[in-house]
Amino acid sequence: MPADSDLSPRFQQELVALLGQEGALTGQAQREAYAWDNSGMRHLPQAVALPSTRAQVADVVRLCHQASIPVVPRGAGTGCVGGSLAVQGGIILSLQRLNRMLTIAPADRLAVVEPGVVNADLQARLAQHGLFWPPDPSSARSCTIGGNLAMCSAGPNALRYGATRQWVLGLTVILADGSTMRVGGKTTKGVVGYDLTQLLIGSEGTLAIVVEATLKLAPLAQARRTLRASYRTMEQAALAVAEVMSQGDPPLALEFLDPAAVTLVRSQHPDICHPDGQALLLAEVEGSADEIEHQAKNLAERLSRLDPVEVVIATSAEASKKIWAARYALSPTLTRMAPKRINEDVVVPVSALATLITGVTAISQETGVQIVSFGHAGNGNIHVNLLTDPTNPAQKPKITRALEQLFALVLELGGTLSGEHGVGITKRDFIHWELDPCALTIQRQIKQIFDPKGILNPGKIFARDETLETNVPHFP
Amino acid sequence: MPADSDLSPRFQQELVALLGQEGALTGQAQREAYAWDNSGMRHLPQAVALPSTRAQVADVVRLCHQASIPVVPRGAGTGCVGGSLAVQGGIILSLQRLNRMLTIAPADRLAVVEPGVVNADLQARLAQHGLFWPPDPSSARSCTIGGNLAMCSAGPNALRYGATRQWVLGLTVILADGSTMRVGGKTTKGVVGYDLTQLLIGSEGTLAIVVEATLKLAPLAQARRTLRASYRTMEQAALAVAEVMSQGDPPLALEFLDPAAVTLVRSQHPDICHPDGQALLLAEVEGSADEIEHQAKNLAERLSRLDPVEVVIATSAEASKKIWAARYALSPTLTRMAPKRINEDVVVPVSALATLITGVTAISQETGVQIVSFGHAGNGNIHVNLLTDPTNPAQKPKITRALEQLFALVLELGGTLSGEHGVGITKRDFIHWELDPCALTIQRQIKQIFDPKGILNPGKIFARDETLETNVPHFP
């Protein structure tokens, strides 16, 4: 056994006894691989547990409960807010080996899966039945279902299909003391008792650890079309979003790139946008083969009401791919420009989108922080990217000012601080800005019920220092 | 002040001081009107409060909290499980005067309403914007939004649109001590903290009292078509449901009537079903004007795979109306036959529908209780009607045996005891059959957080006698 973990030798021995040498990692180099996630932050865990069965998950949690050692559940580590980092030490409990798809039942429109199943792997399997699971985070090729449920993470599809929580029927979880609890069920309706399934989804591993999920499925549409609309100003584009959303079926996706984003992508994709356009909307419609052309034309007409420079319907799969390539080129480009950029995922009501974008420009000018915005316009869910380096002490005060101004603006507009990334550690000192004080108190009490010893993913969601919560800016 | 309420004169005076004489009813005759609901049971409240503002709701709850007097929130009293009855005395708090529609925001696809708004009134108003709120209980013309949220009640639309809880963005509630709490928000995405909105929906007024709801809206479809499929056996009809649900878009509604129901309705509507048919499926599809015919034909083709006697697509609004009239004639017919009939709303996975129906027939034969089944087949949500009189002591043992056998069967098949009616008092002694013991314990602890004095709708959801919970039949 390597000696460089600071857990007691006895605890380490017990962990190895439960999981074997290959399932209980305590060496520095092995732990290092689990010290990072997509937030860019680093917290070295004291050990890494890699259970292969739910019984092993229960055993590990029970052991940690007895020893009062933190347990941090982890999927693929693709989260953006540090949710899977061992910020208070303890062990990382990776669920990647629990990756079986147990049941796919087309008539019941459900799949029963373990949490380590990768989102894209599930989709590939479901497609054989003409079905899919709507949640589509941009990390779908690597992120796990367990992570998707822990963070209630989402992607463009949420516009048409709603939040991730709507696509879960039941869960089996391990509680803080190692016992197993089943909530929800296999049916699309059910109103017996309080809805603990919904309480657990999005709880970021702080209440229990999912070991099995029963997912509700949707039928795959026969056909899709991609549209691109270029506007002279961001305000026109934002008003076009409100126009589209105020009537008729929502498209599958309705994304936008602000002028700063368009300018950046143009260097690699010169034809991303009409030459006279500064702001871009990308949309996808889906439906039956018979009606898809009609749908696309209908959306094009709605996108045309705010005097666009151009509205294009892609006429081939290749043309669609090219349009989306621009959207997907953006994140890597931003990461190259500012490897430690801050990517906020605020949300405002769609009618407030134009005001938010104007406000973000003002914040950028006032603080001197370069900001690029893009994202899920149809949901009002905007990825506000601060192209800066939070580890540079000289940048710190500017970043703090920009973020505080952004969050204040979002809340003034009736929005929320996170649409799909979650709180983790990056927003824990701000949630009291958004939440009603009574709601925050009740949430802390619920955490206490589920996890009286505070071993489940400690340090996440709630502010470290409760006295912080007395300091709330005034919102109308 | 009438002297026939047994509340203390001081409490009665304080109630009148808060609400005026017309808002605080204490006379026997006045209270009698609030002693009943659609469950057919009777519990006379000690007083009735009719607040007109949320401040008055808070004041009344605060007063009751100080005096430790039960508060039973009530919408229109259309619930089926006694949820709005004052089973432990105290006051009925009617929310019918809080009936303002505060905001309708088409671009944000939301409406902000008070709980006393009648479902159908909201729909009429929304239709002016081409929008609707999907939950459609059969009582829509009289039931209130507050009641819909308290019970998470639903109707046929849930097949296509999902549960009621999916159509709520945020709530403002009065807590047990009279304080006000805001949860959720105005956006279709949001993952900051635990989802208390979902916890409150379906909590039957036992955790808090809704005084404002922000509802998510959907666009009204342009066109609809009704289909009717007659089968020789119930088993064929149930297999046809599984066939329809295993691929493609779900219809808006997919309802069934079992042979007993068909026979009953035939006496008034001779052409309800093809003469050679015994079991009936009714379906509704919706979509754009261009594609509706194609959709209807596609569904007709799917309904035809299990050798029906006949599949008919209604060719006019009048023909559609006639088809649905048969479905809607059923409930009043059953009530005439057995005014105190028991209407259970169990749910099983769609693939288990045929097994459930066979089992129900066997239970009817074994116990001698006449049973008629119909309901939301596409969700596996079956209204199992026991045509009997539970107030007749001679019937009681048979009824108990039939219900226990039904519930055991439903749970063996992976189902739930209630799809849309809730627990109230009629199922409170059975929820431990369904719920995991850990989940039940946690639910009791959550109730304790929200309502430590136990004044909010006491006697609902949880068994009166906790020792009952040790007696659970064995399910595989």
Boltz contact constraints between the chains, C-beta under 6 A:
constraints:
  - contact:
      token1: [A, 106]
      token2: [B, 246]
      max_distance: 6.0
  - contact:
      token1: [A, 107]
      token2: [B, 242]
      max_distance: 6.0
  - contact:
      token1: [A, 107]
      token2: [B, 245]
      max_distance: 6.0
  - contact:
      token1: [A, 107]
      token2: [B, 246]
      max_distance: 6.0
  - contact:
      token1: [A, 107]
      token2: [B, 350]
      max_distance: 6.0
  - contact:
      token1: [A, 107]
      token2: [B, 351]
      max_distance: 6.0
  - contact:
      token1: [A, 108]
      token2: [B, 349]
      max_distance: 6.0
  - contact:
      token1: [A, 108]
      token2: [B, 350]
      max_distance: 6.0
  - contact:
      token1: [A, 108]
      token2: [B, 351]
      max_distance: 6.0
  - contact:
      token1: [A, 130]
      token2: [B, 247]
      max_distance: 6.0
  - contact:
      token1: [A, 152]
      token2: [B, 191]
      max_distance: 6.0
  - contact:
      token1: [A, 162]
      token2: [B, 166]
      max_distance: 6.0
  - contact:
      token1: [A, 166]
      token2: [B, 162]
      max_distance: 6.0
  - contact:
      token1: [A, 166]
      token2: [B, 166]
      max_distance: 6.0
  - contact:
      token1: [A, 179]
      token2: [B, 438]
      max_distance: 6.0
  - contact:
      token1: [A, 181]
      token2: [B, 436]
      max_distance: 6.0
  - contact:
      token1: [A, 181]
      token2: [B, 438]
      max_distance: 6.0
  - contact:
      token1: [A, 181]
      token2: [B, 439]
      max_distance: 6.0
  - contact:
      token1: [A, 182]
      token2: [B, 436]
      max_distance: 6.0
  - contact:
      token1: [A, 183]
      token2: [B, 439]
      max_distance: 6.0
  - contact:
      token1: [A, 185]
      token2: [B, 416]
      max_distance: 6.0
  - contact:
      token1: [A, 186]
      token2: [B, 349]
      max_distance: 6.0
  - contact:
      token1: [A, 186]
      token2: [B, 414]
      max_distance: 6.0
  - contact:
      token1: [A, 187]
      token2: [B, 347]
      max_distance: 6.0
  - contact:
      token1: [A, 187]
      token2: [B, 380]
      max_distance: 6.0
  - contact:
      token1: [A, 187]
      token2: [B, 415]
      max_distance: 6.0
  - contact:
      token1: [A, 187]
      token2: [B, 416]
      max_distance: 6.0
  - contact:
      token1: [A, 188]
      token2: [B, 379]
      max_distance: 6.0
  - contact:
      token1: [A, 189]
      token2: [B, 347]
      max_distance: 6.0
  - contact:
      token1: [A, 189]
      token2: [B, 379]
      max_distance: 6.0
  - contact:
      token1: [A, 189]
      token2: [B, 381]
      max_distance: 6.0
  - contact:
      token1: [A, 189]
      token2: [B, 419]
      max_distance: 6.0
  - contact:
      token1: [A, 189]
      token2: [B, 420]
      max_distance: 6.0
  - contact:
      token1: [A, 190]
      token2: [B, 416]
      max_distance: 6.0
  - contact:
      token1: [A, 191]
      token2: [B, 152]
      max_distance: 6.0
  - contact:
      token1: [A, 191]
      token2: [B, 202]
      max_distance: 6.0
  - contact:
      token1: [A, 191]
      token2: [B, 418]
      max_distance: 6.0
  - contact:
      token1: [A, 191]
      token2: [B, 422]
      max_distance: 6.0
  - contact:
      token1: [A, 192]
      token2: [B, 416]
      max_distance: 6.0
  - contact:
      token1: [A, 192]
      token2: [B, 417]
      max_distance: 6.0
  - contact:
      token1: [A, 192]
      token2: [B, 418]
      max_distance: 6.0
  - contact:
      token1: [A, 192]
      token2: [B, 423]
      max_distance: 6.0
  - contact:
      token1: [A, 192]
      token2: [B, 431]
      max_distance: 6.0
  - contact:
      token1: [A, 192]
      token2: [B, 434]
      max_distance: 6.0
  - contact:
      token1: [A, 193]
      token2: [B, 431]
      max_distance: 6.0
  - contact:
      token1: [A, 193]
      token2: [B, 435]
      max_distance: 6.0
  - contact:
      token1: [A, 193]
      token2: [B, 443]
      max_distance: 6.0
  - contact:
      token1: [A, 194]
      token2: [B, 199]
      max_distance: 6.0
  - contact:
      token1: [A, 194]
      token2: [B, 203]
      max_distance: 6.0
  - contact:
      token1: [A, 194]
      token2: [B, 443]
      max_distance: 6.0
  - contact:
      token1: [A, 194]
      token2: [B, 446]
      max_distance: 6.0
  - contact:
      token1: [A, 195]
      token2: [B, 198]
      max_distance: 6.0
  - contact:
      token1: [A, 195]
      token2: [B, 202]
      max_distance: 6.0
  - contact:
      token1: [A, 196]
      token2: [B, 439]
      max_distance: 6.0
  - contact:
      token1: [A, 198]
      token2: [B, 195]
      max_distance: 6.0
  - contact:
      token1: [A, 198]
      token2: [B, 198]
      max_distance: 6.0
  - contact:
      token1: [A, 199]
      token2: [B, 194]
      max_distance: 6.0
  - contact:
      token1: [A, 199]
      token2: [B, 199]
      max_distance: 6.0
  - contact:
      token1: [A, 202]
      token2: [B, 191]
      max_distance: 6.0
  - contact:
      token1: [A, 202]
      token2: [B, 195]
      max_distance: 6.0
  - contact:
      token1: [A, 203]
      token2: [B, 194]
      max_distance: 6.0
  - contact:
      token1: [A, 219]
      token2: [B, 248]
      max_distance: 6.0
  - contact:
      token1: [A, 219]
      token2: [B, 249]
      max_distance: 6.0
  - contact:
      token1: [A, 242]
      token2: [B, 107]
      max_distance: 6.0
  - contact:
      token1: [A, 245]
      token2: [B, 107]
      max_distance: 6.0
  - contact:
      token1: [A, 246]
      token2: [B, 106]
      max_distance: 6.0
  - contact:
      token1: [A, 246]
      token2: [B, 107]
      max_distance: 6.0
  - contact:
      token1: [A, 247]
      token2: [B, 130]
      max_distance: 6.0
  - contact:
      token1: [A, 248]
      token2: [B, 219]
      max_distance: 6.0
  - contact:
      token1: [A, 249]
      token2: [B, 219]
      max_distance: 6.0
  - contact:
      token1: [A, 290]
      token2: [B, 294]
      max_distance: 6.0
  - contact:
      token1: [A, 291]
      token2: [B, 291]
      max_distance: 6.0
  - contact:
      token1: [A, 294]
      token2: [B, 290]
      max_distance: 6.0
  - contact:
      token1: [A, 347]
      token2: [B, 187]
      max_distance: 6.0
  - contact:
      token1: [A, 347]
      token2: [B, 189]
      max_distance: 6.0
  - contact:
      token1: [A, 349]
      token2: [B, 108]
      max_distance: 6.0
  - contact:
      token1: [A, 349]
      token2: [B, 186]
      max_distance: 6.0
  - contact:
      token1: [A, 350]
      token2: [B, 107]
      max_distance: 6.0
  - contact:
      token1: [A, 350]
      token2: [B, 108]
      max_distance: 6.0
  - contact:
      token1: [A, 351]
      token2: [B, 107]
      max_distance: 6.0
  - contact:
      token1: [A, 351]
      token2: [B, 108]
      max_distance: 6.0
  - contact:
      token1: [A, 379]
      token2: [B, 188]
      max_distance: 6.0
  - contact:
      token1: [A, 379]
      token2: [B, 189]
      max_distance: 6.0
  - contact:
      token1: [A, 380]
      token2: [B, 187]
      max_distance: 6.0
  - contact:
      token1: [A, 381]
      token2: [B, 189]
      max_distance: 6.0
  - contact:
      token1: [A, 414]
      token2: [B, 186]
      max_distance: 6.0
  - contact:
      token1: [A, 415]
      token2: [B, 187]
      max_distance: 6.0
  - contact:
      token1: [A, 416]
      token2: [B, 185]
      max_distance: 6.0
  - contact:
      token1: [A, 416]
      token2: [B, 187]
      max_distance: 6.0
  - contact:
      token1: [A, 416]
      token2: [B, 190]
      max_distance: 6.0
  - contact:
      token1: [A, 416]
      token2: [B, 192]
      max_distance: 6.0
  - contact:
      token1: [A, 417]
      token2: [B, 192]
      max_distance: 6.0
  - contact:
      token1: [A, 418]
      token2: [B, 191]
      max_distance: 6.0
  - contact:
      token1: [A, 418]
      token2: [B, 192]
      max_distance: 6.0
  - contact:
      token1: [A, 419]
      token2: [B, 189]
      max_distance: 6.0
  - contact:
      token1: [A, 420]
      token2: [B, 189]
      max_distance: 6.0
  - contact:
      token1: [A, 422]
      token2: [B, 191]
      max_distance: 6.0
  - contact:
      token1: [A, 423]
      token2: [B, 192]
      max_distance: 6.0
  - contact:
      token1: [A, 431]
      token2: [B, 192]
      max_distance: 6.0
  - contact:
      token1: [A, 431]
      token2: [B, 193]
      max_distance: 6.0
  - contact:
      token1: [A, 434]
      token2: [B, 192]
      max_distance: 6.0
  - contact:
      token1: [A, 435]
      token2: [B, 193]
      max_distance: 6.0
  - contact:
      token1: [A, 436]
      token2: [B, 181]
      max_distance: 6.0
  - contact:
      token1: [A, 436]
      token2: [B, 182]
      max_distance: 6.0
  - contact:
      token1: [A, 438]
      token2: [B, 179]
      max_distance: 6.0
  - contact:
      token1: [A, 438]
      token2: [B, 181]
      max_distance: 6.0
  - contact:
      token1: [A, 439]
      token2: [B, 181]
      max_distance: 6.0
  - contact:
      token1: [A, 439]
      token2: [B, 183]
      max_distance: 6.0
  - contact:
      token1: [A, 439]
      token2: [B, 196]
      max_distance: 6.0
  - contact:
      token1: [A, 443]
      token2: [B, 193]
      max_distance: 6.0
  - contact:
      token1: [A, 443]
      token2: [B, 194]
      max_distance: 6.0
  - contact:
      token1: [A, 445]
      token2: [B, 449]
      max_distance: 6.0
  - contact:
      token1: [A, 449]
      token2: [B, 445]
      max_distance: 6.0
